[in-house]
Amino acid sequence: MNPALLNNLFMVVIIAVLILFMWLSTRKQRKRQQEQENWLNNLQPGDEVATIGGIIGTVVEADIAHDQVVIDSEGTKLRMRVQSIRQAPVVPHYADEDAPAEDSQNSENLEEQAAHATEPNQADEASKQEPVEANEKLTSEDYKNE
């Protein structure tokens, strides 16, 4: 085969792959944008939201026609543009307010670990007792003692 023909064929394949990649990425972006737009258009009082600035609150009033939303964040009401509302807040499972017993158990375990960390280890005491001679061979019993 002609090397020029192979080079041209290779370039066509590369361009086709790039076009396919760009088409797929813009398709995903359009889909996400459409979902966000539908979510914003269906905002109702009582919905929990997060803003692009990181403020988390509850929708008090939504006036989509005038591009305004009033959110209540721990007693403070804020009037914002609809575009500043980006997502519903995601509460991680470890931040669950219904599980304070686990937190107290975890803190007790941490306190116990800290107390043990301040006590001298047996290995530290053994290393302080006798230095090993350079010519002396260590056995498996010596390693167990350390």
PASE-595778 format. One record per residue (C-alpha): x, y, z; residue number from 1; residue in three letters. Coordinates in pm, whole numbers, padded with zeros to 5 digits. Layout:
PASE-595778
u:v:w:nr:rest
X:Y:Z:NUM:ala
...
END
This chain:
PASE-595778
u:v:w:nr:rest
00000:00000:00000:1:met
00095:00357:-00057:2:asn
00238:00528:00259:3:pro
00056:00852:00173:4:ala
-00273:00664:00161:5:leu
-00203:00509:00503:6:leu
-00122:00849:00650:7:asn
-00445:00995:00513:8:asn
-00648:00700:00640:9:leu
-00487:00734:00984:10:phe
-00573:01107:00995:11:met
-00935:01035:00897:12:val
-00968:00777:01176:13:val
-00817:01017:01434:14:ile
-01050:01299:01327:15:ile
-01352:01065:01340:16:ala
-01262:00953:01694:17:val
-01219:01315:01807:18:leu
-01556:01414:01659:19:ile
-01722:01117:01831:20:leu
-01561:01209:02164:21:phe
-01672:01573:02135:22:met
-02027:01470:02044:23:trp
-02054:01233:02342:24:leu
-01919:01490:02588:25:ser
-02153:01766:02471:26:thr
-02444:01522:02484:27:arg
-02370:01442:02851:28:lys
-02332:01813:02929:29:gln
-02665:01897:02762:30:arg
-02837:01619:02954:31:lys
-02701:01747:03289:32:arg
-02797:02103:03196:33:gln
-03152:01993:03109:34:gln
-03188:01803:03439:35:glu
-03066:02109:03634:36:gln
-03306:02336:03445:37:glu
-03601:02103:03511:38:asn
-03507:02083:03880:39:trp
-03486:02464:03906:40:leu
-03821:02512:03730:41:asn
-03986:02273:03976:42:asn
-03857:02437:04295:43:leu
-04126:02447:04562:44:gln
-04133:02599:04912:45:pro
-03987:02348:05154:46:gly
-03725:02209:04913:47:asp
-03373:02197:05052:48:glu
-03116:02364:04829:49:val
-02749:02456:04819:50:ala
-02609:02763:04647:51:thr
-02293:02804:04445:52:ile
-02153:02993:04745:53:gly
-02206:02695:04975:54:gly
-02510:02822:05164:55:ile
-02754:02545:05250:56:ile
-03115:02628:05323:57:gly
-03481:02568:05255:58:thr
-03681:02737:04982:59:val
-03936:02979:05131:60:val
-04054:03140:04810:61:glu
-03975:03064:04446:62:ala
-04054:03317:04174:63:asp
-03911:03157:03862:64:ile
-04070:03414:03630:65:ala
-03875:03695:03800:66:his
-03562:03482:03848:67:asp
-03570:03499:04229:68:gln
-03572:03250:04512:69:val
-03593:03322:04884:70:val
-03417:03065:05100:71:ile
-03408:03032:05477:72:asp
-03074:02926:05620:73:ser
-03096:02877:05998:74:glu
-03328:03173:06047:75:gly
-03164:03402:05793:76:thr
-03366:03468:05478:77:lys
-03176:03536:05157:78:leu
-03316:03649:04822:79:arg
-03107:03505:04542:80:met
-03117:03454:04168:81:arg
-03236:03115:04053:82:val
-02907:03055:03871:83:gln
-02719:03065:04202:84:ser
-02904:02753:04316:85:ile
-02696:02466:04188:86:arg
-02790:02146:04365:87:gln
-02982:01986:04643:88:ala
-02754:01936:04944:89:pro
-02608:01593:04992:90:val
-02581:01484:05354:91:val
-02311:01221:05400:92:pro
-02406:00911:05597:93:his
-02149:00986:05868:94:tyr
-02315:01322:05941:95:ala
-02644:01158:06036:96:asp
-02795:01334:06336:97:glu
-02976:01018:06452:98:asp
-02656:00836:06550:99:ala
-02495:01022:06844:100:pro
-02426:00692:07027:101:ala
-02173:00590:06762:102:glu
-01996:00923:06795:103:asp
-01962:00884:07171:104:ser
-01826:00531:07125:105:gln
-01577:00654:06867:106:asn
-01461:00933:07096:107:ser
-01418:00684:07383:108:glu
-01209:00459:07158:109:asn
-00995:00755:07054:110:leu
-00942:00851:07418:111:glu
-00834:00493:07500:112:glu
-00593:00491:07206:113:gln
-00447:00822:07316:114:ala
-00400:00690:07671:115:ala
-00221:00381:07543:116:his
-00003:00591:07316:117:ala
00131:00788:07613:118:thr
00219:00469:07808:119:glu
00567:00330:07733:120:pro
00569:00028:07506:121:asn
00729:-00299:07606:122:gln
00936:-00286:07289:123:ala
01074:00053:07392:124:asp
01168:-00084:07734:125:glu
01335:-00390:07581:126:ala
01542:-00179:07344:127:ser
01662:00032:07635:128:lys
01769:-00270:07841:129:gln
02048:-00431:07643:130:glu
02225:-00323:07327:131:pro
02295:-00609:07086:132:val
02655:-00677:06997:133:glu
02741:-00634:06630:134:ala
02882:-00989:06602:135:asn
02599:-01154:06795:136:glu
02343:-01340:06580:137:lys
01977:-01277:06651:138:leu
01735:-01568:06676:139:thr
01361:-01575:06618:140:ser
01316:-01560:06997:141:glu
01502:-01229:07004:142:asp
01269:-01086:06742:143:tyr
00964:-01195:06941:144:lys
01096:-01015:07249:145:asn
01144:-00691:07062:146:glu
END
